[in-house]
Amino acid sequence: MTSPGESTRATARIVGIVQGRDIDSQAALELEPHALVILWTRAAPWRLAFEGIDGVSQTDTQLTLYLASGDVLDVTGDDALRTLGAQLLDRACTMPELTRGLRALGSLRGAPGTAHDAWFAPLLTARRAMEGVSDPLRQLSLMDAPRLAEAMAKVIATLAAVRAPTDAPQQRAIESVLEEDAEPMFTAYARMALAAEVLRASAPDTRLSDWRRWVETLREAFATTDESWRKAAKTLMPDSQ
């Protein structure tokens, strides 16, 4: 496996129709960290950002690129092309940063402490487990939305018990408020579960676009977990607000 900053190259024949134009030409293909560059022998290079590739299908000697424009390119080559195709899928499904921009996580304004850490623990544990994993199905297994929702429901019950350890009615009242605070979070997890089912069933021609849609629901899950904690903190620690 090449490092993220290292380029991978292959020489191949490319056949297809792009924007109504027939293509049948030899070219060199170079893989960058976030794009595939096609270096034509008689035309200016094309730079295909991964976001512009909806899917990839690969055999030993052929790579089929399904573009977001609806166009398809059939690429035929040798072992170098097979390596490039594997690297393309690996890099295109590298998990992006998910916590940047969150206001409560890791911030003094987020009322850090035991309750704060417990609230974010299920999501952050799953995120750490995904570190370095680029296979979409493995990512789905590690960041399982129903399992996360179940874990968060247990966290809420535990925090309510800690807040009112000897008063069962008060515990139930606090748990109810926390569940209401966390409603957007649980809704986001439900959306993530639906996107995960689509990704699990996706065909090669839509695998990358379906993966990106799932990642967007994952971003939403992080954002709503962060926002829900800001509300929950006021319930759990009213004197600190």
URJOGI-V499933 format. One record per residue. N is the residue number from 1. RES is the residue in three letters. PHI is phi as a letter, one per 40 degrees, with the letter a starting at -180 (* if undefined). PSI is psi in whole degrees, 0 to 359 (NA if undefined). D_CENTER is the distance of its C-alpha to the mean C-alpha in Angstrom with 1 decimal. Layout:
N:RES:PHI:PSI:D_CENTER + N:RES:PHI:PSI:D_CENTER
//
This chain:
1:MET:*:134:20.9 + 2:THR:c:157:21.3 + 3:SER:c:159:20.1 + 4:PRO:d:327:17.5 + 5:GLY:c:356:20.6 + 6:GLU:c:137:22.7 + 7:SER:c:150:23.3 + 8:THR:b:133:23.7 + 9:ARG:b:153:26.5 + 10:ALA:a:154:28.0 + 11:THR:b:135:30.9 + 12:ALA:a:169:30.8 + 13:ARG:c:132:32.3 + 14:ILE:b:125:30.2 + 15:VAL:b:136:31.3 + 16:GLY:i:187:30.1 + 17:ILE:b:122:30.5 + 18:VAL:b:119:28.7 + 19:GLN:f:43:29.7 + 20:GLY:g:3:32.9 + 21:ARG:b:125:33.8 + 22:ASP:c:138:34.6 + 23:ILE:b:131:33.3 + 24:ASP:a:95:34.8 + 25:SER:a:153:34.8 + 26:GLN:c:147:34.3 + 27:ALA:a:159:31.6 + 28:ALA:c:139:29.9 + 29:LEU:b:131:26.1 + 30:GLU:b:129:24.5 + 31:LEU:c:120:20.9 + 32:GLU:c:174:19.7 + 33:PRO:d:327:16.6 + 34:HIS:b:14:15.0 + 35:ALA:a:159:17.4 + 36:LEU:b:125:20.0 + 37:VAL:b:128:23.5 + 38:ILE:b:117:26.3 + 39:LEU:b:96:29.7 + 40:TRP:c:151:32.3 + 41:THR:c:332:35.9 + 42:ARG:b:22:37.5 + 43:ALA:a:166:35.0 + 44:ALA:c:149:32.7 + 45:PRO:c:151:29.3 + 46:TRP:b:138:26.2 + 47:ARG:b:109:22.9 + 48:LEU:c:103:20.0 + 49:ALA:c:148:16.8 + 50:PHE:d:328:13.8 + 51:GLU:c:342:12.9 + 52:GLY:c:4:16.4 + 53:ILE:b:115:15.9 + 54:ASP:c:332:14.9 + 55:GLY:a:166:15.6 + 56:VAL:a:133:17.7 + 57:SER:b:137:20.5 + 58:GLN:b:138:22.4 + 59:THR:b:189:25.8 + 60:ASP:c:322:27.9 + 61:THR:b:359:29.3 + 62:GLN:b:142:27.3 + 63:LEU:b:125:23.9 + 64:THR:b:124:23.2 + 65:LEU:b:122:20.9 + 66:TYR:b:110:20.0 + 67:LEU:c:155:19.7 + 68:ALA:c:337:18.4 + 69:SER:c:351:22.1 + 70:GLY:g:352:23.0 + 71:ASP:c:159:24.8 + 72:VAL:b:136:24.7 + 73:LEU:b:126:25.7 + 74:ASP:c:121:27.3 + 75:VAL:b:123:27.4 + 76:THR:b:132:30.0 + 77:GLY:a:215:30.6 + 78:ASP:b:206:31.1 + 79:ASP:c:328:29.4 + 80:ALA:c:325:28.0 + 81:LEU:c:321:26.1 + 82:ARG:c:318:24.7 + 83:THR:c:317:23.5 + 84:LEU:c:319:22.0 + 85:GLY:c:318:20.1 + 86:ALA:c:319:18.6 + 87:GLN:c:324:17.6 + 88:LEU:d:311:16.2 + 89:LEU:c:322:13.7 + 90:ASP:c:313:13.0 + 91:ARG:c:323:12.4 + 92:ALA:c:335:10.6 + 93:CYS:b:24:7.7 + 94:THR:c:128:7.9 + 95:MET:c:127:5.2 + 96:PRO:c:175:6.6 + 97:GLU:c:133:8.8 + 98:LEU:b:347:8.1 + 99:THR:b:350:11.8 + 100:ARG:c:133:13.8 + 101:GLY:g:351:16.0 + 102:LEU:c:136:16.2 + 103:ARG:c:332:19.9 + 104:ALA:c:325:20.7 + 105:LEU:c:122:18.7 + 106:GLY:g:17:20.8 + 107:SER:b:145:23.3 + 108:LEU:c:332:27.0 + 109:ARG:c:343:26.6 + 110:GLY:c:11:24.3 + 111:ALA:f:63:27.3 + 112:PRO:c:151:26.1 + 113:GLY:i:192:27.7 + 114:THR:c:315:27.6 + 115:ALA:c:318:26.4 + 116:HIS:d:313:23.6 + 117:ASP:c:321:22.4 + 118:ALA:c:322:22.7 + 119:TRP:c:317:20.7 + 120:PHE:c:350:17.6 + 121:ALA:d:312:18.1 + 122:PRO:d:317:16.2 + 123:LEU:c:316:12.9 + 124:LEU:c:326:13.6 + 125:THR:c:317:15.0 + 126:ALA:c:321:12.0 + 127:ARG:c:319:9.9 + 128:ARG:c:323:12.9 + 129:ALA:c:333:13.1 + 130:MET:c:354:9.8 + 131:GLU:d:123:11.4 + 132:GLY:g:359:12.4 + 133:VAL:c:123:10.8 + 134:SER:b:356:9.7 + 135:ASP:c:120:10.9 + 136:PRO:d:318:8.6 + 137:LEU:c:324:11.3 + 138:ARG:c:321:11.6 + 139:GLN:c:317:8.1 + 140:LEU:c:321:9.0 + 141:SER:c:321:12.3 + 142:LEU:c:327:11.4 + 143:MET:b:64:9.3 + 144:ASP:c:117:11.9 + 145:ALA:c:313:12.4 + 146:PRO:c:322:16.2 + 147:ARG:c:322:16.7 + 148:LEU:c:317:15.1 + 149:ALA:c:318:17.3 + 150:GLU:c:318:20.2 + 151:ALA:c:320:19.8 + 152:MET:c:325:19.7 + 153:ALA:c:322:22.8 + 154:LYS:c:321:24.6 + 155:VAL:c:316:23.8 + 156:ILE:c:315:25.3 + 157:ALA:c:319:28.3 + 158:THR:c:316:28.8 + 159:LEU:c:324:28.7 + 160:ALA:c:321:31.2 + 161:ALA:c:322:33.5 + 162:VAL:c:323:33.4 + 163:ARG:c:326:34.3 + 164:ALA:b:73:37.3 + 165:PRO:c:335:38.2 + 166:THR:b:8:41.6 + 167:ASP:b:93:41.2 + 168:ALA:c:315:39.6 + 169:PRO:c:321:40.0 + 170:GLN:c:321:38.4 + 171:GLN:d:312:35.5 + 172:ARG:c:323:34.9 + 173:ALA:c:315:35.2 + 174:ILE:c:317:32.7 + 175:GLU:c:320:30.2 + 176:SER:c:318:30.7 + 177:VAL:c:317:30.1 + 178:LEU:c:320:26.9 + 179:GLU:c:322:25.6 + 180:GLU:c:318:26.5 + 181:ASP:d:324:24.8 + 182:ALA:c:6:21.6 + 183:GLU:d:315:21.8 + 184:PRO:c:327:19.0 + 185:MET:c:313:16.7 + 186:PHE:c:327:17.7 + 187:THR:c:320:17.4 + 188:ALA:c:321:13.7 + 189:TYR:c:323:13.2 + 190:ALA:c:320:15.3 + 191:ARG:c:321:13.2 + 192:MET:c:321:10.1 + 193:ALA:c:319:12.5 + 194:LEU:c:317:13.8 + 195:ALA:c:326:10.7 + 196:ALA:c:321:10.2 + 197:GLU:c:320:13.9 + 198:VAL:c:316:13.6 + 199:LEU:c:319:11.2 + 200:ARG:c:327:13.6 + 201:ALA:c:1:16.4 + 202:SER:c:151:15.4 + 203:ALA:c:164:17.8 + 204:PRO:d:329:17.4 + 205:ASP:c:347:18.2 + 206:THR:b:5:15.2 + 207:ARG:d:316:12.6 + 208:LEU:c:320:10.7 + 209:SER:c:322:11.1 + 210:ASP:c:324:10.1 + 211:TRP:c:317:6.8 + 212:ARG:c:323:6.4 + 213:ARG:c:321:7.9 + 214:TRP:c:319:5.9 + 215:VAL:c:323:2.9 + 216:GLU:c:322:6.5 + 217:THR:c:330:7.8 + 218:LEU:c:319:5.9 + 219:ARG:d:318:7.3 + 220:GLU:c:321:10.4 + 221:ALA:c:317:10.7 + 222:PHE:c:315:10.9 + 223:ALA:c:317:13.3 + 224:THR:c:329:15.4 + 225:THR:c:320:15.8 + 226:ASP:c:312:17.0 + 227:GLU:c:322:19.3 + 228:SER:c:325:20.6 + 229:TRP:c:321:21.6 + 230:ARG:c:327:23.7 + 231:LYS:c:316:25.5 + 232:ALA:c:325:25.9 + 233:ALA:c:325:27.3 + 234:LYS:c:330:30.2 + 235:THR:c:319:31.0 + 236:LEU:c:328:30.9 + 237:MET:b:61:32.5 + 238:PRO:d:330:34.5 + 239:ASP:c:342:37.0 + 240:SER:c:354:34.4 + 241:GLN:c:NA:33.4
//
